[in-house]
């Protein structure tokens, strides 16, 4: 089905069809699973599940168990077609990159060397020419650090899918001499907070506002060059491509942001230049709710290996989300408000699982919670790739719900992502040692996608 829909949406005529014609075409491609759930591969090139309680389609990763997938059947088109999550066209061209964190698989040497070269070439610029504006980045760096150093750092952090880094990661250690204080986390993992696009563009806007146009353009060029280096790593690529699309036009037309600078709307001007096929990379800037929804989808996909162990990956993701919320709020009255905000962006089943795991200490999904900072056996990843993807998706989901609820991320990481670390700290670009803590050869293989869904 995915191939069929991709071919349909990839046809140049798709975007010219009336909405009603597109809806009829998509209505012929709905699947039904044995439990009566209706599924559609639609907008954002992702699966959606129909909520019978509210009559809405919800972004939802599809079933992962082979038996459920093989039993799915095509639904006859309904006589009255409900509103569908129709693909726009460009959203199917979006490259999502990788959800892996930067623990286990290191940043490639080519990327590290490229960033180091940019940093060395710009570290000696005069502070009077490139002062660091007040704000979050100013507090992070030592007093004499210039804005080009901050620009490289902010570009790296903004482009990272999930900024959880190995404590020994060279890409971080090269900034050590510039920092005002140690990074959050510990020697094993540095749990870094998200960097906003506003923090990045403010470096450029400050120089332009001060009449230092050449310095402002030099900062944009440095951001561009940093993004070019970063896109070689799939964990940076989607946002790096988006940043290039937003920044490069300024280098060709230096006057482009003149009105935005005067009106204090530089961030909005940059976002307006992001092409439709890269909008997904900017969700964290334009809709914290959509960003949370897609991050949770990533987490479910990262847990797909649990299906053959008798666990629904969607339920496991809701359980880990509950564990993170419980660990962050620990019975605080503000927990209810945060959870209610998340409910609005979740499908009915996921809401039910989340509520049950939070409210009932004896709930079965509590069995998926980390114990003594370790994952239960049923959630142990089968290999390093899966562990890095789970850590990244879990940390990205944690940052996403914090952004949606206005909660400060914990400095020592979330319960779920922290529990994955023990499976990666000794796997830094080395194969799992036979019989060692990373040897999961006795576990069943990952489920393979079956024809009805492909």
The 8 nearest C-alpha neighbors of each residue, nearest first, counted from 0:
[[1, 452, 453, 3, 2, 451, 4, 28],
 [0, 2, 453, 4, 3, 5, 452, 40],
 [3, 1, 5, 0, 4, 453, 6, 7],
 [2, 4, 0, 6, 1, 5, 7, 453],
 [5, 3, 7, 1, 6, 2, 8, 0],
 [6, 4, 2, 8, 7, 3, 9, 1],
 [5, 7, 9, 3, 4, 8, 2, 10],
 [8, 6, 4, 5, 9, 10, 3, 13],
 [7, 9, 5, 10, 6, 13, 88, 4],
 [10, 8, 6, 7, 5, 11, 88, 13],
 [9, 11, 12, 8, 7, 13, 6, 14],
 [12, 10, 13, 9, 14, 8, 15, 88],
 [11, 13, 15, 10, 14, 16, 9, 8],
 [14, 12, 15, 16, 11, 10, 8, 7],
 [13, 15, 16, 12, 88, 11, 87, 8],
 [14, 16, 12, 13, 17, 11, 18, 21],
 [17, 15, 13, 14, 20, 21, 18, 12],
 [18, 16, 20, 19, 21, 15, 14, 22],
 [17, 19, 21, 20, 22, 16, 85, 23],
 [20, 18, 22, 17, 21, 23, 16, 24],
 [21, 19, 23, 17, 22, 18, 16, 24],
 [20, 22, 24, 18, 19, 23, 25, 16],
 [21, 23, 19, 25, 20, 24, 26, 18],
 [24, 22, 26, 20, 21, 25, 19, 27],
 [23, 25, 21, 22, 26, 27, 20, 28],
 [24, 26, 22, 28, 27, 23, 21, 29],
 [27, 25, 23, 28, 76, 24, 29, 22],
 [28, 26, 76, 25, 24, 29, 75, 23],
 [27, 29, 25, 26, 30, 73, 39, 0],
 [28, 30, 39, 74, 38, 26, 73, 27],
 [31, 29, 73, 38, 72, 74, 37, 71],
 [30, 32, 37, 71, 72, 36, 35, 38],
 [31, 33, 71, 36, 34, 35, 70, 67],
 [34, 32, 35, 70, 71, 31, 67, 36],
 [35, 33, 32, 36, 31, 67, 37, 71],
 [34, 36, 33, 32, 31, 37, 30, 71],
 [37, 35, 32, 31, 34, 38, 49, 48],
 [36, 38, 31, 49, 30, 48, 35, 29],
 [39, 37, 48, 30, 47, 29, 31, 49],
 [38, 40, 29, 47, 46, 41, 30, 48],
 [41, 39, 46, 45, 47, 1, 44, 38],
 [40, 42, 86, 85, 84, 44, 39, 45],
 [41, 43, 86, 85, 84, 44, 45, 87],
 [42, 44, 90, 45, 91, 86, 41, 93],
 [45, 43, 91, 42, 41, 40, 90, 46],
 [46, 44, 43, 40, 41, 42, 47, 58],
 [45, 47, 40, 39, 59, 60, 41, 58],
 [46, 48, 58, 59, 57, 39, 38, 56],
 [49, 47, 38, 57, 56, 37, 59, 50],
 [48, 50, 56, 37, 55, 51, 57, 38],
 [51, 49, 55, 54, 52, 53, 56, 48],
 [50, 52, 54, 53, 49, 55, 36, 347],
 [51, 53, 50, 54, 347, 55, 49, 346],
 [52, 54, 55, 50, 51, 347, 49, 56],
 [55, 53, 51, 50, 52, 49, 56, 81],
 [56, 54, 50, 53, 49, 57, 51, 82],
 [55, 57, 49, 48, 50, 47, 58, 84],
 [58, 56, 47, 48, 346, 59, 49, 55],
 [57, 59, 47, 46, 48, 56, 60, 292],
 [60, 58, 47, 46, 48, 57, 296, 61],
 [59, 61, 296, 46, 299, 300, 62, 58],
 [62, 60, 46, 59, 63, 38, 47, 48],
 [63, 61, 64, 68, 67, 60, 311, 312],
 [62, 64, 303, 306, 65, 61, 446, 68],
 [63, 65, 306, 67, 66, 62, 307, 68],
 [66, 64, 68, 67, 69, 446, 63, 449],
 [67, 65, 69, 68, 64, 70, 63, 71],
 [68, 66, 70, 65, 64, 69, 71, 32],
 [67, 69, 65, 70, 71, 66, 64, 449],
 [68, 70, 66, 71, 67, 65, 449, 451],
 [71, 69, 67, 68, 66, 32, 72, 33],
 [72, 70, 32, 31, 68, 69, 30, 67],
 [73, 71, 31, 30, 74, 70, 32, 451],
 [72, 74, 30, 29, 31, 75, 28, 71],
 [73, 75, 30, 29, 76, 31, 72, 27],
 [74, 76, 77, 27, 73, 29, 26, 28],
 [75, 77, 27, 26, 74, 78, 80, 23],
 [76, 78, 79, 80, 75, 26, 74, 81],
 [79, 77, 80, 76, 75, 81, 26, 23],
 [80, 78, 77, 81, 76, 82, 23, 26],
 [79, 81, 77, 78, 82, 26, 23, 22],
 [82, 80, 83, 79, 77, 22, 54, 26],
 [83, 81, 80, 84, 22, 55, 56, 85],
 [82, 84, 85, 81, 22, 56, 25, 41],
 [85, 83, 42, 41, 86, 56, 82, 47],
 [84, 86, 42, 41, 83, 87, 22, 21],
 [87, 85, 42, 41, 88, 43, 84, 90],
 [86, 88, 89, 90, 85, 42, 14, 91],
 [87, 89, 90, 86, 91, 8, 14, 9],
 [88, 90, 276, 92, 91, 275, 87, 93],
 [89, 91, 43, 276, 88, 92, 93, 87],
 [92, 90, 44, 89, 93, 88, 43, 86],
 [91, 93, 89, 90, 276, 94, 88, 277],
 [92, 94, 276, 91, 90, 277, 95, 279],
 [95, 93, 96, 237, 92, 277, 236, 91],
 [96, 94, 237, 93, 97, 280, 279, 236],
 [95, 97, 233, 94, 234, 237, 236, 98],
 [96, 98, 234, 233, 99, 95, 388, 160],
 [97, 99, 388, 391, 392, 234, 160, 100],
 [100, 98, 388, 391, 387, 97, 234, 101],
 [99, 101, 391, 387, 102, 161, 163, 390],
 [100, 102, 164, 163, 165, 105, 104, 103],
 [103, 101, 165, 164, 100, 104, 387, 423],
 [102, 104, 427, 423, 426, 428, 105, 101],
 [105, 103, 428, 102, 427, 101, 106, 387],
 [106, 104, 103, 101, 107, 428, 102, 427],
 [105, 107, 108, 111, 110, 104, 101, 170],
 [108, 106, 109, 110, 105, 111, 232, 231],
 [109, 107, 111, 110, 112, 106, 113, 105],
 [108, 110, 112, 107, 111, 113, 228, 231],
 [109, 111, 113, 108, 107, 112, 228, 229],
 [110, 112, 108, 114, 113, 109, 170, 115],
 [113, 111, 115, 109, 110, 114, 108, 116],
 [112, 114, 110, 116, 115, 111, 109, 228],
 [113, 115, 117, 111, 116, 112, 118, 110],
 [114, 116, 118, 112, 113, 117, 119, 111],
 [117, 115, 119, 113, 114, 118, 120, 112],
 [118, 116, 120, 114, 115, 119, 121, 113],
 [117, 119, 115, 121, 116, 120, 122, 114],
 [118, 120, 116, 122, 117, 121, 115, 123],
 [119, 121, 117, 118, 122, 116, 123, 115],
 [122, 120, 118, 119, 123, 124, 147, 117],
 [121, 123, 119, 124, 118, 120, 148, 147],
 [124, 122, 121, 125, 120, 119, 145, 126],
 [123, 125, 122, 121, 126, 129, 145, 128],
 [126, 124, 128, 127, 129, 123, 145, 130],
 [125, 127, 129, 130, 128, 145, 124, 143],
 [128, 126, 125, 129, 130, 145, 124, 131],
 [127, 129, 125, 126, 130, 214, 124, 211],
 [128, 130, 126, 146, 145, 127, 125, 131],
 [131, 129, 126, 145, 146, 127, 132, 128],
 [130, 132, 146, 145, 137, 129, 133, 144],
 [133, 131, 137, 130, 134, 202, 205, 146],
 [134, 132, 137, 131, 135, 136, 138, 130],
 [133, 135, 137, 136, 132, 138, 198, 131],
 [134, 136, 138, 137, 139, 133, 198, 194],
 [135, 137, 139, 138, 134, 140, 149, 198],
 [138, 136, 133, 134, 135, 139, 140, 131],
 [139, 137, 135, 136, 140, 134, 179, 133],
 [138, 140, 136, 137, 179, 178, 135, 180],
 [141, 139, 178, 179, 137, 138, 177, 144],
 [140, 142, 179, 178, 144, 143, 177, 139],
 [141, 143, 144, 140, 179, 137, 138, 145],
 [142, 144, 141, 145, 126, 140, 177, 130],
 [145, 143, 141, 142, 140, 177, 146, 148],
 [146, 144, 130, 126, 129, 131, 147, 148],
 [145, 147, 131, 149, 129, 148, 130, 150],
 [148, 146, 150, 149, 145, 121, 218, 151],
 [149, 147, 150, 151, 146, 145, 122, 118],
 [148, 150, 146, 152, 147, 151, 153, 136],
 [151, 149, 147, 153, 148, 152, 146, 154],
 [150, 152, 154, 148, 149, 153, 155, 147],
 [151, 153, 149, 155, 150, 154, 156, 148],
 [154, 152, 156, 150, 155, 151, 199, 157],
 [153, 155, 157, 151, 152, 156, 150, 158],
 [156, 154, 152, 158, 153, 157, 159, 151],
 [155, 157, 153, 159, 158, 154, 194, 152],
 [158, 156, 154, 194, 159, 155, 153, 195],
 [157, 159, 238, 235, 155, 239, 156, 154],
 [160, 158, 235, 156, 161, 162, 157, 234],
 [159, 161, 234, 235, 158, 162, 98, 395],
 [160, 162, 395, 391, 159, 100, 163, 394],
 [163, 161, 191, 159, 164, 160, 156, 190],
 [164, 162, 190, 189, 161, 100, 101, 191],
 [165, 163, 101, 189, 102, 188, 162, 166],
 [164, 166, 102, 188, 168, 167, 187, 101],
 [165, 167, 188, 187, 186, 189, 168, 164],
 [168, 166, 165, 169, 172, 186, 187, 171],
 [167, 169, 165, 170, 171, 166, 172, 164],
 [170, 168, 172, 171, 173, 167, 111, 106],
 [169, 171, 168, 111, 172, 173, 106, 174],
 [172, 170, 169, 173, 168, 174, 175, 167],
 [171, 173, 169, 175, 174, 170, 168, 167],
 [172, 174, 171, 175, 170, 169, 115, 176],
 [175, 173, 172, 177, 171, 176, 178, 170],
 [176, 174, 172, 177, 178, 173, 171, 181],
 [175, 177, 174, 178, 173, 172, 179, 141],
 [178, 176, 175, 174, 141, 140, 144, 179],
 [179, 177, 140, 141, 175, 180, 176, 139],
 [178, 180, 141, 140, 139, 177, 181, 138],
 [181, 179, 178, 182, 139, 140, 141, 175],
 [182, 180, 183, 178, 179, 175, 184, 139],
 [181, 183, 180, 184, 189, 191, 190, 185],
 [184, 182, 410, 189, 190, 191, 181, 411],
 [183, 185, 189, 411, 190, 188, 410, 182],
 [184, 186, 187, 188, 189, 166, 183, 411],
 [185, 187, 166, 188, 184, 167, 189, 165],
 [188, 186, 166, 185, 165, 424, 189, 167],
 [189, 187, 166, 165, 185, 164, 184, 186],
 [188, 190, 184, 164, 166, 183, 163, 191],
 [191, 189, 163, 184, 183, 412, 188, 411],
 [190, 192, 162, 189, 163, 183, 193, 182],
 [191, 193, 194, 190, 408, 162, 398, 410],
 [194, 192, 195, 191, 156, 157, 162, 398],
 [195, 193, 157, 156, 153, 192, 196, 198],
 [196, 194, 197, 198, 193, 157, 199, 284],
 [195, 197, 199, 198, 200, 194, 157, 266],
 [196, 198, 195, 200, 199, 266, 201, 265],
 [199, 197, 195, 201, 196, 200, 194, 202],
 [198, 200, 196, 197, 201, 153, 202, 150],
 [199, 201, 197, 203, 202, 198, 204, 196],
 [200, 202, 204, 198, 203, 199, 205, 197],
 [203, 201, 200, 205, 204, 199, 146, 132],
 [202, 204, 215, 200, 201, 206, 205, 218],
 [203, 205, 201, 207, 206, 202, 208, 200],
 [206, 204, 208, 202, 203, 207, 201, 209],
 [207, 205, 215, 209, 211, 208, 203, 204],
 [206, 208, 212, 204, 210, 209, 211, 215],
 [207, 209, 205, 206, 210, 204, 260, 211],
 [210, 208, 206, 207, 211, 205, 212, 204],
 [209, 211, 207, 208, 212, 206, 213, 205],
 [212, 210, 206, 207, 214, 209, 213, 215],
 [211, 213, 207, 215, 214, 210, 216, 206],
 [212, 214, 216, 215, 211, 217, 207, 206],
 [213, 215, 217, 212, 211, 216, 206, 218],
 [216, 214, 203, 206, 212, 218, 217, 207],
 [217, 215, 219, 213, 218, 214, 220, 212],
 [216, 218, 214, 220, 215, 219, 213, 221],
 [219, 217, 221, 215, 216, 220, 203, 222],
 [220, 218, 216, 222, 221, 217, 223, 246],
 [219, 221, 223, 217, 218, 222, 224, 216],
 [220, 222, 218, 224, 223, 219, 225, 217],
 [223, 221, 219, 225, 220, 224, 226, 154],
 [224, 222, 220, 226, 221, 225, 243, 219],
 [225, 223, 221, 227, 226, 222, 220, 228],
 [226, 224, 222, 228, 227, 223, 221, 229],
 [225, 227, 239, 229, 223, 228, 224, 230],
 [228, 226, 224, 225, 229, 230, 223, 239],
 [227, 229, 225, 226, 230, 110, 113, 231],
 [230, 228, 226, 231, 227, 235, 232, 110],
 [229, 231, 236, 232, 239, 235, 227, 228],
 [230, 232, 229, 228, 233, 236, 110, 227],
 [233, 231, 230, 234, 235, 229, 236, 107],
 [232, 234, 96, 236, 235, 97, 231, 230],
 [235, 233, 97, 232, 160, 96, 236, 159],
 [236, 234, 159, 158, 233, 232, 230, 229],
 [235, 237, 230, 233, 239, 238, 234, 232],
 [238, 236, 240, 239, 280, 96, 95, 235],
 [237, 239, 158, 241, 280, 240, 236, 242],
 [238, 240, 226, 236, 242, 241, 158, 237],
 [241, 239, 243, 237, 238, 242, 236, 244],
 [242, 240, 238, 244, 239, 243, 277, 273],
 [243, 241, 245, 239, 244, 240, 246, 238],
 [244, 242, 240, 246, 241, 245, 247, 223],
 [243, 245, 241, 242, 246, 273, 247, 240],
 [244, 246, 242, 269, 272, 243, 273, 247],
 [247, 245, 243, 248, 244, 249, 242, 219],
 [246, 248, 249, 250, 243, 244, 245, 223],
 [249, 247, 251, 250, 246, 252, 245, 244],
 [250, 248, 252, 253, 247, 251, 246, 255],
 [249, 251, 247, 248, 252, 253, 216, 220],
 [250, 252, 248, 249, 253, 247, 255, 254],
 [253, 251, 249, 254, 255, 250, 248, 256],
 [254, 252, 249, 255, 250, 251, 216, 256],
 [253, 255, 257, 252, 256, 249, 258, 251],
 [256, 254, 253, 252, 257, 249, 248, 258],
 [257, 255, 259, 258, 254, 260, 265, 268],
 [258, 256, 260, 254, 259, 255, 261, 253],
 [259, 257, 261, 260, 256, 262, 255, 264],
 [260, 258, 264, 265, 256, 262, 261, 257],
 [261, 259, 263, 257, 258, 262, 265, 256],
 [260, 262, 258, 259, 263, 257, 264, 208],
 [261, 263, 259, 260, 264, 258, 265, 257],
 [264, 262, 260, 261, 259, 265, 266, 258],
 [263, 265, 259, 267, 262, 266, 260, 268],
 [264, 266, 268, 259, 267, 260, 263, 269],
 [265, 267, 269, 268, 264, 197, 270, 200],
 [268, 266, 270, 264, 265, 269, 271, 259],
 [269, 267, 265, 271, 266, 270, 264, 259],
 [268, 270, 245, 266, 272, 271, 267, 265],
 [269, 271, 267, 272, 273, 268, 266, 245],
 [270, 272, 268, 269, 273, 267, 245, 274],
 [273, 271, 245, 270, 269, 274, 268, 244],
 [272, 274, 270, 245, 271, 244, 241, 278],
 [275, 273, 277, 276, 272, 278, 244, 241],
 [276, 274, 278, 277, 89, 273, 90, 279],
 [275, 277, 89, 93, 90, 274, 92, 278],
 [278, 276, 279, 275, 274, 280, 241, 93],
 [279, 277, 275, 280, 281, 276, 273, 274],
 [278, 280, 277, 281, 282, 93, 276, 90],
 [281, 279, 238, 278, 277, 282, 237, 241],
 [280, 282, 284, 278, 279, 283, 285, 238],
 [283, 281, 285, 290, 284, 286, 279, 280],
 [282, 284, 290, 287, 281, 285, 286, 280],
 [285, 283, 282, 281, 286, 287, 196, 195],
 [284, 286, 282, 283, 281, 287, 270, 290],
 [287, 285, 288, 289, 282, 283, 284, 290],
 [286, 288, 290, 403, 283, 289, 291, 402],
 [289, 287, 291, 290, 286, 403, 292, 344],
 [290, 288, 292, 286, 291, 287, 293, 282],
 [289, 291, 287, 282, 293, 283, 288, 292],
 [292, 290, 399, 294, 288, 289, 293, 400],
 [291, 293, 289, 295, 290, 294, 344, 288],
 [292, 294, 296, 290, 295, 291, 289, 297],
 [295, 293, 297, 396, 291, 296, 292, 290],
 [294, 296, 298, 292, 297, 293, 396, 291],
 [297, 295, 293, 299, 294, 298, 60, 59],
 [298, 296, 294, 300, 295, 299, 392, 301],
 [297, 299, 392, 295, 301, 300, 296, 393],
 [298, 300, 302, 296, 313, 312, 301, 297],
 [299, 301, 297, 303, 302, 298, 296, 60],
 [300, 302, 298, 389, 299, 303, 388, 297],
 [301, 303, 299, 312, 300, 304, 305, 298],
 [304, 302, 300, 305, 312, 301, 63, 306],
 [303, 305, 445, 302, 306, 307, 446, 380],
 [304, 306, 308, 303, 310, 307, 302, 312],
 [307, 305, 310, 64, 308, 309, 304, 311],
 [308, 306, 309, 305, 64, 304, 446, 443],
 [309, 307, 305, 306, 310, 377, 304, 443],
 [308, 310, 307, 306, 311, 305, 377, 64],
 [311, 309, 306, 305, 308, 312, 315, 307],
 [310, 312, 314, 313, 306, 315, 309, 305],
 [313, 311, 315, 302, 299, 314, 303, 310],
 [314, 312, 316, 299, 311, 315, 317, 349],
 [313, 315, 317, 311, 312, 316, 318, 352],
 [314, 316, 312, 318, 313, 317, 319, 311],
 [317, 315, 313, 319, 318, 314, 299, 312],
 [318, 316, 320, 314, 353, 315, 319, 349],
 [317, 319, 315, 321, 316, 320, 364, 356],
 [320, 318, 322, 316, 321, 317, 415, 368],
 [319, 321, 317, 323, 318, 322, 316, 324],
 [322, 320, 318, 324, 319, 323, 353, 357],
 [323, 321, 319, 325, 320, 324, 368, 326],
 [324, 322, 326, 320, 414, 321, 325, 413],
 [325, 323, 321, 327, 326, 322, 328, 320],
 [324, 326, 322, 329, 328, 323, 327, 321],
 [327, 325, 323, 324, 329, 328, 322, 414],
 [326, 328, 324, 325, 329, 323, 409, 413],
 [327, 329, 331, 325, 330, 334, 326, 324],
 [330, 328, 325, 326, 331, 327, 324, 334],
 [329, 331, 328, 332, 334, 325, 333, 326],
 [330, 332, 328, 333, 334, 329, 335, 327],
 [333, 331, 334, 335, 330, 336, 328, 329],
 [334, 332, 331, 336, 335, 337, 328, 330],
 [333, 335, 337, 332, 336, 331, 328, 338],
 [336, 334, 338, 337, 333, 339, 332, 331],
 [335, 337, 339, 333, 334, 338, 340, 332],
 [338, 336, 334, 340, 404, 335, 339, 333],
 [337, 339, 341, 335, 340, 336, 334, 342],
 [340, 338, 342, 336, 341, 337, 335, 343],
 [339, 341, 337, 338, 342, 343, 336, 404],
 [340, 342, 338, 339, 343, 344, 337, 345],
 [343, 341, 339, 345, 344, 340, 350, 338],
 [342, 344, 341, 345, 340, 339, 346, 288],
 [345, 343, 342, 341, 292, 288, 346, 289],
 [346, 344, 342, 343, 350, 349, 347, 341],
 [347, 345, 349, 348, 57, 350, 50, 344],
 [346, 348, 350, 349, 351, 345, 50, 52],
 [349, 347, 351, 350, 346, 352, 345, 314],
 [348, 350, 352, 351, 346, 347, 317, 353],
 [349, 351, 347, 353, 348, 352, 342, 354],
 [350, 352, 348, 354, 349, 353, 355, 347],
 [353, 351, 349, 355, 350, 354, 317, 356],
 [354, 352, 350, 317, 356, 351, 355, 321],
 [353, 355, 357, 351, 352, 356, 358, 350],
 [356, 354, 352, 358, 357, 353, 359, 351],
 [355, 357, 353, 354, 364, 362, 358, 365],
 [358, 356, 354, 355, 321, 359, 353, 325],
 [357, 359, 355, 356, 354, 360, 362, 353],
 [358, 360, 362, 361, 355, 356, 357, 354],
 [361, 359, 362, 358, 365, 356, 357, 355],
 [360, 362, 359, 363, 365, 356, 364, 366],
 [363, 361, 359, 364, 365, 360, 356, 355],
 [364, 362, 365, 366, 361, 356, 367, 360],
 [365, 363, 366, 362, 367, 356, 318, 315],
 [364, 366, 367, 368, 363, 362, 356, 318],
 [365, 367, 364, 368, 363, 375, 362, 369],
 [368, 366, 365, 364, 375, 318, 369, 315],
 [367, 369, 365, 366, 322, 319, 370, 318],
 [370, 368, 374, 373, 372, 375, 418, 367],
 [369, 371, 373, 372, 368, 374, 375, 418],
 [370, 372, 373, 369, 374, 418, 375, 368],
 [373, 371, 418, 370, 369, 417, 374, 414],
 [374, 372, 418, 369, 370, 371, 375, 419],
 [373, 375, 369, 418, 378, 379, 376, 370],
 [374, 376, 377, 378, 367, 369, 373, 379],
 [377, 375, 379, 378, 374, 367, 380, 373],
 [376, 378, 375, 379, 308, 305, 367, 310],
 [379, 377, 376, 375, 374, 380, 305, 367],
 [378, 380, 376, 377, 374, 381, 375, 386],
 [381, 379, 386, 385, 382, 378, 383, 304],
 [382, 380, 439, 385, 379, 442, 383, 386],
 [383, 381, 385, 384, 380, 386, 439, 437],
 [382, 384, 386, 385, 387, 423, 103, 426],
 [383, 385, 387, 386, 382, 388, 99, 104],
 [384, 386, 388, 383, 382, 387, 380, 389],
 [385, 387, 383, 389, 380, 388, 384, 390],
 [386, 388, 99, 390, 384, 389, 100, 385],
 [389, 387, 99, 385, 391, 98, 386, 390],
 [390, 388, 386, 301, 392, 391, 387, 393],
 [391, 389, 416, 387, 393, 388, 392, 419],
 [390, 392, 100, 99, 388, 394, 161, 98],
 [391, 393, 298, 395, 389, 394, 98, 390],
 [394, 392, 396, 390, 416, 391, 395, 389],
 [393, 395, 397, 391, 396, 392, 416, 390],
 [394, 396, 392, 161, 398, 397, 393, 391],
 [397, 395, 399, 294, 393, 394, 398, 295],
 [398, 396, 394, 399, 395, 400, 393, 401],
 [397, 399, 401, 395, 396, 400, 402, 394],
 [400, 398, 291, 396, 402, 397, 401, 395],
 [401, 399, 403, 402, 397, 398, 291, 404],
 [402, 400, 406, 398, 404, 399, 403, 405],
 [403, 401, 399, 405, 400, 404, 398, 287],
 [402, 404, 400, 287, 401, 405, 288, 399],
 [403, 405, 401, 337, 406, 402, 400, 340],
 [406, 404, 402, 401, 403, 407, 400, 337],
 [407, 405, 401, 404, 408, 402, 403, 400],
 [406, 408, 401, 409, 405, 402, 398, 410],
 [409, 407, 401, 406, 410, 398, 192, 412],
 [410, 408, 412, 411, 407, 413, 327, 190],
 [409, 411, 183, 412, 184, 408, 190, 191],
 [412, 410, 184, 409, 190, 183, 413, 185],
 [413, 411, 409, 410, 190, 417, 414, 416],
 [412, 414, 323, 415, 416, 417, 409, 397],
 [413, 415, 323, 417, 416, 418, 326, 322],
 [416, 414, 418, 417, 413, 319, 323, 393],
 [415, 417, 390, 393, 419, 418, 394, 413],
 [418, 416, 414, 419, 420, 415, 413, 412],
 [417, 419, 373, 372, 415, 416, 374, 420],
 [420, 418, 416, 417, 421, 422, 390, 386],
 [419, 421, 423, 422, 417, 418, 424, 416],
 [422, 420, 423, 424, 419, 418, 373, 425],
 [423, 421, 420, 419, 437, 424, 386, 436],
 [424, 422, 426, 103, 420, 425, 421, 102],
 [423, 425, 426, 421, 420, 422, 103, 187],
 [424, 426, 423, 427, 422, 103, 421, 429],
 [427, 425, 423, 103, 429, 424, 428, 431],
 [428, 426, 103, 429, 425, 104, 105, 424],
 [427, 429, 104, 426, 103, 105, 430, 425],
 [428, 430, 426, 427, 431, 425, 103, 432],
 [431, 429, 432, 426, 428, 383, 427, 437],
 [430, 432, 437, 438, 433, 429, 426, 435],
 [433, 431, 435, 434, 430, 438, 437, 436],
 [434, 432, 435, 438, 431, 437, 436, 430],
 [433, 435, 438, 432, 436, 437, 439, 431],
 [436, 434, 432, 437, 433, 438, 431, 439],
 [437, 435, 438, 434, 422, 432, 431, 439],
 [436, 438, 431, 435, 422, 439, 432, 382],
 [439, 437, 434, 435, 436, 440, 433, 431],
 [438, 440, 381, 441, 442, 437, 382, 380],
 [441, 439, 442, 438, 381, 443, 382, 444],
 [442, 440, 439, 443, 438, 444, 381, 434],
 [441, 443, 440, 439, 444, 381, 308, 445],
 [444, 442, 445, 441, 307, 308, 440, 381],
 [445, 443, 446, 442, 304, 381, 307, 447],
 [444, 446, 304, 447, 443, 303, 307, 305],
 [447, 445, 65, 444, 64, 448, 63, 304],
 [446, 448, 449, 445, 65, 63, 64, 444],
 [449, 447, 446, 453, 450, 452, 65, 63],
 [450, 448, 451, 452, 69, 447, 453, 68],
 [449, 451, 453, 452, 448, 69, 0, 68],
 [452, 450, 0, 453, 449, 69, 71, 68],
 [451, 453, 0, 450, 449, 1, 448, 68],
 [452, 1, 0, 450, 2, 451, 449, 448]]
